[in-house]
């Protein structure tokens, strides 16, 4: 008997529907149930061939449990080793190499020094940093968000350098991104499962949470078909490289070009009350199908986790083809078209350089204008 377990927290609709669907459709010898943990002993396997992880990003105990389970042969979805290392800034860098358009982005040092560091820990960081160049590249308004995070936590819209400095005061030890605003005409959120199942959902991030999926795309006809094909291609490229079995990718459409906005969401919302009945039915059916496939493929005592091509081949020098845009996808090969003047993100006047930090100043924060 092979068991598929699902590890979850407060969510109540997806986990139970997933369990019911697996038990309804799986061949003999495969069952699904909520994960039950009575003890965790190092190097000892769990009872599960597959575990769907929906909560370990918030519970370090569960993350340690899943790494031990994966090491002992459980197919953990998503790979807890890679998920522990992944973050948004790296994802954007990888997207550029994959030929997937992303907003212009720069990395900001944290407002407060990390614990147990001193001023001398930052002597390789130039004061002042080249704020004039960075602000000129990104423009204002822009978005400031954690370089590693999710759930729309600590996300700020900033309108000029002074507004950025004021909001940066609230970010503590978080390392932040400053990202170009994409003024979009359409927006999509896409489920991707097992590196092959893609479901594209019109999405409006400016709506209240329960209404974000209640929207219709503006593109129609052949233009819409081409856009959907491009988005599908980009979703598969990103998830193939990152190695995620269960993820969402978000795209903002500007001048017909889909810009990947967020594609590190390995425990995405799957609640029927927010995603809607049709999308819920898709994710339940296909998540169950994926879990059954992985249970059939799982081999005891082997590494049954998915590793993306960035880790599996490209990082070893064997995956140069990963970084070459497809010749069949012209959108990926041309530079993103500049926004029309009427829709362009307003640029701030070149910012004055912030004053250099004093020698006794105790942080790696961006130097602040007086």
C-alpha positions in Angstrom: 0.0 0.0 0.0 1.3 3.4 -1.0 0.1 6.4 1.0 -0.2 10.0 -0.3 -0.3 12.5 2.6 -1.2 16.2 2.6 0.4 18.5 5.2 -1.8 21.6 5.8 -2.8 24.2 8.3 -5.9 26.4 8.4 -7.2 25.8 4.9 -10.3 23.7 4.8 -11.6 23.2 1.3 -8.7 22.0 -0.9 -7.1 19.4 1.4 -10.3 17.4 2.0 -11.4 17.7 -1.7 -7.9 16.5 -2.7 -8.0 13.5 -0.4 -11.5 12.6 -1.7 -10.4 12.9 -5.3 -7.3 10.7 -4.9 -9.3 8.1 -3.1 -12.0 8.2 -5.8 -9.6 7.9 -8.8 -6.4 6.2 -7.6 -5.7 2.6 -8.7 -5.8 -0.2 -6.1 -2.9 0.1 -3.6 -2.8 3.9 -3.4 -4.7 5.9 -0.7 -4.6 9.5 0.5 -5.0 11.0 4.0 -3.9 13.9 6.1 -0.3 13.6 7.3 -0.1 12.4 10.9 3.2 12.9 12.8 3.7 11.1 16.1 7.5 11.3 16.2 10.4 12.4 14.0 13.6 10.4 14.2 16.7 11.1 12.1 17.2 8.9 9.2 13.9 7.0 9.7 11.5 6.9 6.8 7.9 8.1 7.0 4.8 6.0 6.0 4.2 8.2 3.0 5.3 7.6 -0.7 4.2 11.2 -1.5 3.6 14.3 0.7 1.9 17.4 -0.6 3.3 20.3 1.5 0.9 23.3 2.1 2.2 24.7 5.3 6.0 24.2 6.1 6.9 27.7 4.9 5.3 28.9 8.2 6.3 26.0 10.4 10.1 25.2 10.7 9.4 21.9 12.5 7.5 20.7 9.5 10.2 21.8 7.1 12.8 19.8 9.1 10.4 16.8 9.1 10.0 17.0 5.3 13.7 17.2 4.6 14.2 14.0 6.6 11.3 12.4 4.8 12.7 13.4 1.4 16.1 12.0 2.3 14.5 8.7 3.2 12.6 8.4 -0.1 9.3 10.3 0.2 8.4 12.4 -2.9 7.8 15.7 -1.2 5.9 18.3 -3.3 7.5 20.8 -3.4 11.1 19.9 -2.9 11.8 21.3 0.6 15.6 21.7 0.0 15.2 23.9 -3.0 12.2 25.8 -1.6 14.3 26.7 1.4 17.0 28.3 -0.8 14.8 30.0 -3.4 13.9 33.7 -3.4 12.4 36.3 -5.7 15.5 38.2 -6.7 17.2 35.0 -7.9 14.0 34.1 -9.8 14.0 37.4 -11.7 17.7 36.9 -12.6 17.0 33.4 -13.9 13.9 34.6 -15.8 16.2 37.0 -17.7 18.5 34.1 -18.7 15.4 32.1 -19.8 14.2 34.9 -22.1 11.1 35.6 -19.9 10.3 39.3 -19.6 10.3 40.6 -16.0 10.1 44.2 -14.5 13.4 46.1 -14.1 14.5 45.3 -10.5 17.4 46.4 -8.2 18.3 45.0 -4.8 18.4 47.3 -1.7 20.3 46.6 1.5 18.3 46.2 4.7 17.4 49.3 6.8 18.8 47.6 10.0 22.0 45.6 10.2 21.4 41.8 10.6 21.8 40.5 14.1 25.4 40.0 15.3 26.9 42.2 12.6 28.8 45.5 12.9 29.7 48.4 10.7 32.9 46.5 9.7 30.7 43.7 8.3 29.7 46.1 5.5 33.0 47.6 4.4 32.5 46.1 0.9 29.3 48.1 0.5 29.9 51.4 -1.0 28.4 54.5 0.7 26.6 56.2 -0.9 25.3 53.6 -3.3 24.5 54.8 -6.9 20.9 55.8 -6.1 20.8 58.2 -9.1 21.5 55.3 -11.5 19.1 52.9 -9.8 16.2 55.4 -9.6 16.8 56.3 -13.3 16.6 52.7 -14.3 13.4 51.9 -12.3 11.5 55.1 -12.4 8.6 56.2 -10.1 6.1 55.2 -9.0 7.7 51.8 -8.2 7.1 48.8 -5.9 9.3 47.9 -3.0 8.9 44.4 -1.7 11.0 41.7 0.2 13.5 39.9 -1.9 12.3 36.7 -0.3 8.7 36.5 0.8 5.1 36.2 -0.2 1.5 36.8 0.7 1.7 40.5 -0.2 3.5 41.1 3.1 5.7 44.3 3.4 4.8 45.4 -0.2 4.9 49.1 -0.7 4.1 51.4 -3.6 6.6 54.3 -3.5 6.2 57.5 -5.4 9.5 59.2 -5.2 12.9 58.9 -3.3 11.6 60.6 -0.2 8.6 58.3 0.0 10.9 55.3 -0.5 13.2 56.4 2.4 10.2 56.9 4.7 8.7 53.5 3.9 12.1 51.8 4.1 12.2 52.8 7.8 9.5 50.2 8.4 11.3 47.2 6.9 13.8 46.3 9.7 16.2 43.7 8.6 14.4 42.7 5.4 16.4 42.9 2.2 14.1 44.6 -0.3 13.6 44.8 -4.0 12.8 48.1 -5.9 10.8 47.1 -8.9 9.5 48.9 -12.0 5.7 49.4 -12.0 4.1 47.6 -15.0 0.9 49.5 -15.9 -1.0 46.5 -17.2 -4.1 46.0 -19.3 -4.6 42.4 -18.3 -3.3 40.2 -15.5 -3.2 36.4 -15.2 -2.4 33.9 -12.5 -1.4 30.4 -13.7 -1.3 27.1 -11.9 1.5 24.8 -13.0 1.5 21.2 -11.8 4.2 18.5 -12.4 5.9 20.7 -15.0 3.2 20.0 -17.6 -0.3 20.9 -16.4 -1.0 24.6 -16.9 -4.2 26.4 -16.0 -4.4 30.2 -16.9 -6.8 32.3 -14.8 -7.7 36.0 -15.4 -6.9 37.8 -12.2 -7.2 41.3 -10.9 -4.8 42.0 -8.0 -6.4 45.4 -7.3 -9.8 43.8 -6.4 -10.7 42.6 -2.9 -9.3 39.1 -2.3 -12.5 37.3 -2.8 -13.1 39.1 -6.2 -9.7 38.8 -7.7 -10.6 35.9 -10.0 -14.0 37.4 -10.9 -12.7 39.2 -14.0 -12.6 38.8 -17.8 -9.6 39.4 -20.1 -9.6 42.3 -22.5 -7.7 40.5 -25.3 -9.9 38.5 -27.7 -9.6 36.3 -30.9 -6.2 35.4 -32.4 -4.4 38.0 -30.2 -5.7 36.2 -27.1 -4.7 32.7 -28.5 -1.2 33.9 -29.1 -1.0 35.5 -25.7 -2.2 32.3 -24.0 0.4 30.2 -26.0 3.2 32.6 -24.9 2.1 32.6 -21.3 2.0 28.8 -21.3 5.5 28.6 -22.8 6.8 31.0 -20.1 5.1 29.1 -17.3 6.7 25.8 -18.4 10.1 27.4 -18.9 10.1 28.9 -15.4 8.9 25.8 -13.6 11.1 23.5 -15.6 14.1 25.6 -14.5 13.0 26.0 -10.9 11.8 22.4 -10.4 8.5 23.2 -8.8 5.8 20.6 -9.0 3.0 22.8 -7.6 3.4 26.6 -8.2 1.7 29.7 -9.5 3.1 32.2 -12.0 1.6 35.7 -12.3 1.8 37.9 -15.5 1.0 41.5 -16.1 0.3 42.3 -19.7 1.8 45.6 -21.1 1.7 46.4 -24.8 0.9 42.8 -25.5 3.9 41.4 -23.6 3.5 39.3 -20.5 5.8 40.3 -17.7 6.4 37.6 -15.0 5.6 39.4 -11.7 5.6 36.6 -9.1 6.6 33.0 -9.8 7.8 31.7 -6.5 4.6 30.6 -4.8 4.8 26.9 -4.1 1.9 26.8 -1.6 -0.6 28.9 -3.7 -4.1 29.7 -2.8 -6.5 26.8 -3.7 -9.5 27.7 -1.6 -12.8 27.5 -3.4 -14.0 30.7 -1.7 -11.3 32.8 -3.4 -10.4 31.0 -6.6 -14.0 30.1 -7.6 -15.6 26.7 -8.4 -14.3 26.2 -11.9 -10.7 26.9 -10.9 -11.1 24.9 -7.7 -12.3 21.8 -9.6 -9.3 22.1 -12.0 -6.7 22.3 -9.2 -8.3 19.4 -7.2 -8.5 17.1 -10.2 -5.0 17.8 -11.5 -3.3 17.9 -8.1 -4.8 14.4 -7.4 -3.6 13.2 -10.9 -0.1 14.5 -10.2 0.1 12.9 -6.7 -1.0 9.6 -8.1 1.6 9.7 -10.9 4.3 10.5 -8.4 3.2 7.7 -6.0 3.4 5.2 -8.9 6.9 6.4 -9.8 8.2 6.6 -6.2 11.0 4.2 -5.3 11.7 3.5 -1.6 15.1 4.7 -0.4 15.7 6.8 -3.5 15.7 10.6 -4.1 12.2 11.1 -5.4 12.2 14.9 -5.3 12.1 17.1 -8.4 15.2 19.2 -9.1 14.9 21.9 -11.7 17.2 22.1 -14.7 19.1 25.0 -13.2 20.3 22.7 -10.4 20.2 19.4 -12.3 22.2 20.5 -15.4 22.8 24.1 -16.0 24.6 24.6 -12.7 27.0 21.8 -13.7 27.7 23.4 -17.1 25.6 20.9 -19.0 22.4 23.0 -19.6 23.4 25.9 -21.8 20.4 25.3 -23.9 18.2 26.1 -20.9 19.2 29.8 -21.2 18.5 30.1 -24.9 15.0 31.5 -25.8 12.9 29.3 -28.0 13.2 30.1 -31.7 9.5 29.4 -31.9 8.6 32.2 -29.5 9.4 35.7 -31.0 8.2 37.5 -27.9 11.0 35.9 -25.8 13.6 37.0 -28.3 12.9 40.6 -28.7 13.5 43.2 -26.1 10.3 44.2 -24.3 8.7 47.1 -26.2 8.7 50.4 -24.4 5.4 51.5 -23.0 3.3 53.9 -25.0 3.8 57.5 -23.9 0.2 57.6 -22.5 0.8 54.5 -20.4 4.5 55.0 -19.5 5.5 54.8 -15.9 6.4 58.4 -14.9 10.1 58.8 -14.3 11.4 60.9 -11.4 13.9 63.6 -12.0 17.4 62.3 -11.4 17.7 61.9 -7.7 20.5 63.7 -5.9 23.0 61.4 -4.4 22.3 60.7 -0.8 24.9 61.8 1.7 27.6 59.2 2.6 27.0 57.3 5.8 29.0 58.5 8.8 31.8 56.2 9.9 30.0 55.4 13.1 26.6 54.8 11.5 25.5 51.3 12.4 23.6 49.9 9.4 23.8 48.8 5.8 20.7 50.9 5.1 20.5 53.1 2.0 21.9 56.5 2.9 19.0 58.9 3.6 18.5 62.4 2.4 18.5 65.0 5.3 
